[in-house]
Amino acid sequence: RLCVPLLLAALPAMAAGEDVAPALQDAWGDFWLFRFFVNAAGYASIVVPGFLLIHYFKRKNYLETGRGICFPVIKSCVFGSEVKSAHQEDGSLPARAEPAESSTARQVFKLLFCAAGLQASYLTWGVLQERVMTRTYGATDTDPGEKFKDSQFLVFMNRILAFTVAGLYCALTKQPRHGAPMYKYSFASLSNILSSWCQYEALKYISFPTQVLAKASKVIPVMMMGKLVSRKSYEYWEYLTAALISVGVSMFLLSSAPNRHVSTVTTFSGVVLLAGYIVFDSFTSNWQDALFTYKMSPVQMMFGVNVFSCLFTVGSLLEQGALLESVRFMARHSEFTAHAVLLSVCSACGQLFIFYTINQFGAAVFTIIMTLRQAFAILLSCLIYGHTVTVVGGLGVAVVFVALFLRVYARSRMKKRSKKLPPGESPVQKV
């Protein structure tokens, strides 16, 4: 019983042991680990009753005995239609439509449109993300201003807009008949919320270029997990590129620059939060891949996940009283309001551009565009916010992106070769 109070009492000391900005240490309640557990408790207050209700309806065989006005809702949420389809060729998304008699100029225009949309959406999103989480609002000659600290509120704003956009898209366009039980979206939603929270929170302890490189290197833990848990096999080029990525990231992280600002120093908390982001994000993609065995479109997936994301985040914010506090912060700082809204718009538009690009040009072209976006994001962050990158660090960044492009090239070659395999044979599992 004494362990929990002692742990909570030690949190400020643990935080103070790191070279982070003093504004992050105003109170022990501002420490990220405490906020993580408080948020998790808020989600649990919704998940646990929901789990008990689902277990009750299944045990009572409600699908056979249920009647009344609530029956369609409960059937959709707990049971679904249980109609599944085989995996699509790319594992998660519908096969892209091949344009019929489309001119080269039209295809080039579409490609430029997709590339511009993805770059504009996610580069703007990255710049705003760093601005919101690392800079103050309302600073004057006599007042240092204040920072916005509640990452969960930003996650909520992103999800509520994505939910609205996906809902309108599903209502206005023809979609496949939905068959998945709605509660299954909650698992991907919960991990997606936590990964996004870790992503925002990590910017308080690490620089944005470090975060981008960490995202690029998440293929390494995914491969390790596949090897240990699923006994998957990989090609030699996958091991080679994974090793190159790890070398490049190590060169960047271990490089030292003179006069580095304290906010750009990678701390232990930043490393832990990045690890949390990678773990939660890996679970999200794998769970969504499993859900695509049901007949659904990517936009239906987007809608279902964001329904629960809105429910979890608004419930947790209300329980903590943080929703009103964040609204008051928006009222005090109109600049923050504009940044938060634009952040959400870029996130929602970016998701739609992802679906359209993969549908039109396939996953390989999309991966190349997003890899270039990561490189541009690092460059833009360094130019706008003054991050210093040494020659060794720049060389490490170059090694990472060369390895990523090698993966794209090798994967496209493997996909072409797999199409020529006789029926019954399958290519080696790839990440």
VOGU-3710 file (C-alpha; in Angstrom, 3 decimals, decimal comma):
1> rlcvplllaa> 0,000/0,000/0,000  2,930/2,331/0,585  4,345/1,788/-2,908  1,848/3,987/-4,751  2,219/7,083/-2,486  5,985/6,711/-2,552  5,964/6,437/-6,354  3,784/9,505/-6,741  5,977/11,435/-4,326  9,049/10,472/-6,306
11> lpamaagedv> 7,671/11,584/-9,658  8,673/15,263/-9,288  12,177/14,250/-8,307  12,409/11,943/-11,332  11,246/14,749/-13,577  13,610/17,248/-11,981  16,498/14,923/-12,710  16,108/15,631/-16,416  17,234/18,756/-18,242  13,783/19,904/-19,275
21> apalqdawgd> 12,284/23,357/-19,238  11,358/24,642/-15,741  7,766/25,259/-16,891  7,333/21,479/-17,119  8,200/21,090/-13,448  5,722/23,522/-11,884  3,996/20,690/-10,033  4,318/16,962/-9,742  0,917/16,691/-11,435  2,512/18,005/-14,638
31> fwlfrffvna> 4,799/14,997/-14,925  3,866/12,928/-17,974  3,749/9,568/-16,175  1,133/10,807/-13,718  -0,964/12,277/-16,535  -0,670/9,020/-18,454  -2,139/7,039/-15,534  -4,882/9,627/-14,974  -5,865/9,450/-18,658  -5,750/5,644/-18,575
41> agyasivvpg> -8,035/5,653/-15,523  -10,499/7,826/-17,447  -10,502/5,410/-20,379  -10,912/2,471/-17,986  -14,063/4,048/-16,536  -15,614/3,633/-20,004  -13,916/0,420/-21,134  -14,692/-1,665/-18,023  -18,493/-1,064/-17,991  -18,536/-1,604/-21,752
51> fllihyfkrk> -16,669/-4,890/-21,396  -19,099/-6,080/-18,714  -22,101/-5,182/-20,885  -20,678/-7,003/-23,913  -19,932/-10,061/-21,791  -23,482/-9,937/-20,363  -25,180/-9,749/-23,770  -23,058/-12,578/-25,156  -23,646/-14,800/-22,124  -27,405/-14,187/-22,278
61> nyletgrgic> -27,386/-15,059/-26,000  -29,065/-11,719/-26,713  -28,819/-12,279/-30,460  -31,368/-15,097/-30,141  -33,593/-13,754/-27,371  -33,349/-9,968/-27,718  -36,303/-7,863/-28,765  -37,360/-4,240/-28,657  -36,198/-0,889/-29,968  -32,635/-1,333/-28,673
71> fpvikscvfg> -32,079/-4,649/-30,429  -30,616/-3,249/-33,720  -28,193/-0,999/-31,808  -27,021/-3,761/-29,475  -26,739/-6,210/-32,372  -24,582/-3,793/-34,352  -22,366/-2,869/-31,389  -21,880/-6,337/-29,861  -22,437/-8,921/-32,592  -22,338/-7,277/-36,019
81> sevksahqed> -23,175/-9,411/-39,033  -20,007/-11,522/-38,617  -19,521/-11,594/-42,400  -15,841/-11,638/-43,324  -13,937/-11,493/-46,571  -10,464/-12,576/-47,515  -7,587/-10,137/-47,129  -7,069/-7,804/-49,996  -3,826/-8,010/-51,921  -2,147/-5,257/-49,921
91> gslparaepa> -3,310/-6,641/-46,585  -5,587/-3,828/-45,523  -6,874/-1,591/-48,257  -8,988/-2,299/-51,314  -7,176/-2,974/-54,539  -6,500/0,295/-56,281  -8,618/1,106/-59,301  -6,793/0,971/-62,604  -7,720/4,041/-64,654  -9,364/3,216/-67,953
101> esstarqvfk> -8,020/5,038/-71,004  -6,545/7,774/-68,864  -4,028/10,078/-70,522  -0,495/10,406/-69,207  -1,017/14,101/-68,516  -4,092/13,338/-66,430  -2,212/10,734/-64,387  0,691/13,127/-63,845  -1,748/15,792/-62,684  -3,358/13,345/-60,249
111> llfcaaglqa> 0,034/12,315/-58,906  1,084/15,938/-58,410  -2,252/16,650/-56,732  -1,814/13,736/-54,309  1,817/14,603/-53,564  0,990/18,273/-53,000  -1,981/17,422/-50,790  0,001/14,996/-48,632  2,993/17,325/-48,331  0,876/20,390/-47,527
121> syltwgvlqe> -1,304/18,546/-44,993  1,420/16,776/-43,054  4,164/19,413/-43,289  1,734/22,014/-41,936  0,585/19,533/-39,304  4,176/18,884/-38,191  5,075/22,578/-37,950  1,915/23,359/-35,970  2,405/20,353/-33,724  5,842/21,593/-32,677
131> rvmtrtygat> 4,581/25,167/-32,303  1,683/24,200/-30,039  3,641/21,848/-27,782  6,947/23,700/-27,401  6,213/27,454/-27,561  4,332/29,855/-25,294  1,197/31,877/-26,049  0,457/35,415/-24,935  4,072/36,412/-24,304  4,759/40,148/-23,880
141> dtdpgekfkd> 7,642/42,275/-22,665  6,469/41,852/-19,079  4,677/38,479/-19,272  6,515/35,293/-20,347  3,234/33,778/-21,515  2,022/30,234/-20,896  2,333/26,879/-22,581  -0,518/24,576/-23,507  0,056/21,336/-21,616  -2,940/19,068/-22,225
151> sqflvfmnri> -2,014/16,816/-25,163  -5,256/14,855/-24,754  -7,341/17,882/-25,729  -5,434/18,157/-29,018  -6,076/14,464/-29,658  -9,781/15,066/-28,979  -9,940/17,973/-31,445  -8,215/15,917/-34,142  -10,565/12,973/-33,641  -13,805/14,958/-33,534
161> laftvaglyc> -13,047/16,550/-36,909  -11,887/13,251/-38,432  -15,110/11,640/-37,148  -17,193/14,390/-38,780  -15,363/14,192/-42,116  -15,535/10,380/-42,247  -19,215/10,402/-41,273  -20,116/12,869/-44,016  -18,097/10,904/-46,571  -19,842/7,643/-45,641
171> altkqprhga> -23,252/9,333/-45,778  -22,680/10,905/-49,196  -20,978/7,991/-50,958  -21,820/4,337/-51,451  -20,046/2,089/-48,933  -19,908/-1,709/-48,420  -22,425/-3,278/-46,060  -20,920/-3,023/-42,598  -20,381/-6,323/-40,779  -17,870/-5,819/-37,950
181> pmykysfasl> -19,111/-5,547/-34,335  -18,649/-1,902/-33,400  -16,911/-2,661/-30,102  -13,927/-4,097/-31,974  -13,024/-0,620/-33,157  -12,449/0,385/-29,539  -9,172/-1,563/-29,314  -7,607/0,271/-32,262  -9,134/3,516/-31,006  -7,592/3,182/-27,548
191> snilsswcqy> -4,122/2,389/-28,876  -4,461/5,185/-31,458  -5,316/7,708/-28,738  -2,383/6,619/-26,596  0,061/6,682/-29,519  -1,075/10,196/-30,480  -0,813/11,351/-26,864  2,731/9,974/-26,593  3,588/11,710/-29,870  2,412/15,130/-28,647
201> ealkyisfpt> 3,847/14,680/-25,159  7,267/13,567/-26,458  7,809/16,978/-28,072  8,186/18,434/-24,573  11,309/16,328/-24,075  12,849/15,793/-27,537  13,289/17,735/-30,748  10,948/17,272/-33,686  13,702/15,885/-35,996  14,413/13,186/-33,407
211> qvlakaskvi> 10,730/12,265/-33,326  10,557/12,023/-37,122  13,572/9,715/-37,233  12,070/7,555/-34,482  8,922/7,133/-36,595  11,041/6,163/-39,583  12,851/3,507/-37,535  9,770/1,796/-36,111  10,186/-0,943/-38,727  12,916/-2,411/-36,489
221> pvmmmgklvs> 10,711/-3,270/-33,453  7,967/-4,449/-35,825  10,403/-6,919/-37,411  11,647/-8,062/-34,006  8,089/-8,631/-32,793  7,198/-10,550/-35,947  10,274/-12,751/-35,580  9,803/-13,526/-31,881  6,028/-13,766/-31,647  4,772/-14,770/-35,089
231> rksyeyweyl> 7,878/-16,651/-36,291  7,843/-14,633/-39,507  10,657/-14,849/-42,057  12,270/-11,884/-43,746  14,438/-11,323/-46,786  18,117/-10,354/-46,519  17,393/-6,829/-47,791  14,953/-6,269/-44,923  17,642/-7,090/-42,365  20,143/-4,920/-44,267
241> taalisvgvs> 17,896/-1,864/-44,458  16,824/-2,291/-40,814  20,493/-2,308/-39,805  21,134/0,819/-41,911  18,190/2,567/-40,269  19,465/1,730/-36,773  22,967/2,975/-37,695  21,583/6,227/-39,116  19,368/6,892/-36,094  22,286/6,154/-33,739
251> mfllssapnr> 24,526/8,590/-35,644  21,888/11,298/-35,349  21,141/10,753/-31,653  24,789/10,442/-30,587  25,985/13,446/-32,579  26,641/16,504/-30,445  26,104/20,076/-31,538  27,573/23,136/-29,830  25,208/25,434/-27,920  22,236/23,099/-28,203
261> hvstvttfsg> 19,149/24,521/-26,589  17,938/22,563/-23,589  14,541/21,915/-25,190  16,196/19,999/-28,032  18,109/17,590/-25,802  16,803/14,031/-25,914  15,861/13,018/-22,364  14,948/9,684/-20,852  11,274/10,699/-20,734  11,395/11,519/-24,434
271> vvllagyivf> 12,848/8,094/-25,257  10,184/6,338/-23,163  7,381/8,320/-24,797  8,747/7,552/-28,262  8,877/3,867/-27,360  5,273/4,110/-26,178  4,263/5,739/-29,446  5,922/2,982/-31,488  4,358/0,170/-29,414  0,827/1,617/-29,481
281> dsftsnwqda> 1,035/2,582/-33,153  2,251/-0,901/-34,115  -0,702/-2,449/-32,288  -3,119/-0,055/-34,018  -1,971/-0,997/-37,517  -2,004/-4,722/-36,763  -5,466/-4,609/-35,195  -6,845/-2,581/-38,096  -5,338/-5,094/-40,490  -7,282/-7,832/-38,674
291> lftykmspvq> -10,487/-5,777/-38,829  -10,187/-5,432/-42,596  -11,092/-9,121/-42,854  -14,628/-7,772/-42,523  -16,112/-6,131/-45,584  -15,412/-2,442/-44,998  -13,815/0,531/-46,686  -10,932/2,560/-45,211  -13,287/5,478/-44,564  -15,609/3,184/-42,590
301> mmfgvnvfsc> -12,567/2,162/-40,557  -11,736/5,833/-40,025  -15,298/6,525/-38,876  -15,517/3,543/-36,511  -12,176/4,205/-34,819  -12,891/7,915/-34,373  -16,325/7,258/-32,853  -14,662/5,550/-29,899  -11,753/8,006/-29,878  -14,190/10,879/-29,361
311> lftvgslleq> -16,010/8,929/-26,638  -12,837/8,030/-24,737  -11,195/11,448/-24,918  -14,241/13,560/-24,087  -15,105/11,221/-21,200  -11,608/11,433/-19,762  -11,428/15,213/-20,231  -14,773/15,730/-18,477  -13,800/13,487/-15,573  -10,573/15,445/-15,053
321> gallesvrfm> -12,209/18,849/-15,568  -9,620/19,461/-18,275  -12,115/20,147/-21,056  -13,274/23,440/-19,554  -9,710/24,446/-18,726  -8,636/23,860/-22,323  -11,627/25,840/-23,605  -10,639/28,697/-21,283  -7,099/28,543/-22,691  -8,569/28,819/-26,196
331> arhseftaha> -10,621/31,838/-25,083  -7,508/33,516/-23,650  -5,360/32,883/-26,725  -7,026/33,223/-30,126  -3,745/32,266/-31,804  -3,855/28,871/-30,106  -7,454/28,403/-31,258  -6,422/28,989/-34,875  -3,456/26,613/-34,525  -5,527/23,839/-32,911
341> vllsvcsacg> -8,286/24,056/-35,529  -5,805/24,091/-38,412  -3,975/21,151/-36,825  -7,199/19,148/-36,828  -8,056/20,142/-40,403  -4,625/19,047/-41,638  -4,925/15,721/-39,814  -8,368/14,946/-41,288  -7,451/16,061/-44,822  -4,217/14,086/-44,633
351> qlfifytinq> -6,118/10,878/-43,907  -8,356/11,405/-46,931  -5,330/12,078/-49,150  -3,801/8,818/-47,881  -6,823/6,784/-48,964  -7,060/8,522/-52,355  -3,341/8,201/-53,139  -3,154/4,486/-52,317  -6,339/3,828/-54,272  -5,007/5,647/-57,358
361> fgaavftiim> -1,297/4,797/-57,372  -0,697/2,001/-54,866  1,230/1,697/-51,614  4,723/2,014/-53,141  4,125/5,508/-54,560  2,445/6,563/-51,316  5,426/5,347/-49,275  7,857/7,338/-51,435  5,790/10,517/-51,029  5,557/10,102/-47,251
371> tlrqafaill> 9,279/9,308/-46,954  10,061/12,545/-48,778  7,633/14,285/-46,448  9,607/13,094/-43,418  12,832/14,471/-44,898  11,161/17,811/-45,707  9,663/17,916/-42,187  13,113/17,661/-40,586  14,493/20,375/-42,868  11,502/22,665/-42,270
381> scliyghtvt> 11,672/22,197/-38,493  15,382/23,050/-38,464  14,788/26,198/-40,543  11,781/27,482/-38,566  12,689/26,498/-35,001  16,474/26,649/-35,209  17,381/23,018/-34,474  21,079/22,407/-35,015  22,154/19,301/-36,928  25,855/18,423/-37,096
391> vvgglgvavv> 27,575/16,911/-40,111  27,479/13,477/-38,445  23,816/13,929/-37,585  22,997/15,003/-41,141  24,844/11,979/-42,481  22,784/9,783/-40,149  19,556/11,309/-41,489  20,747/10,637/-45,039  21,524/6,991/-44,176  18,014/6,526/-42,739
401> fvalflrvya> 16,249/7,855/-45,820  18,495/5,978/-48,245  17,579/2,790/-46,362  13,881/3,665/-46,558  14,056/4,195/-50,325  15,923/0,893/-50,685  13,074/-0,821/-48,841  10,523/0,700/-51,198  12,517/-0,376/-54,256  13,137/-3,917/-52,986
411> rsrmkkrskk> 9,511/-4,337/-51,938  8,244/-3,296/-55,360  10,599/-5,826/-56,975  9,374/-8,553/-54,627  5,747/-7,701/-55,387  6,362/-8,005/-59,125  8,109/-11,342/-58,584  5,310/-12,638/-56,354  2,759/-12,046/-59,133  4,685/-14,517/-61,274
421> lppgespvqk> 4,676/-17,257/-58,612  2,556/-20,369/-59,308  -0,749/-20,605/-57,422  -0,323/-21,851/-53,870  3,080/-20,278/-53,338  3,442/-17,050/-51,391  6,302/-14,617/-51,016  8,216/-14,189/-47,771  6,458/-12,070/-45,161  7,470/-8,401/-45,451
431> v> 7,199/-5,472/-43,080
//
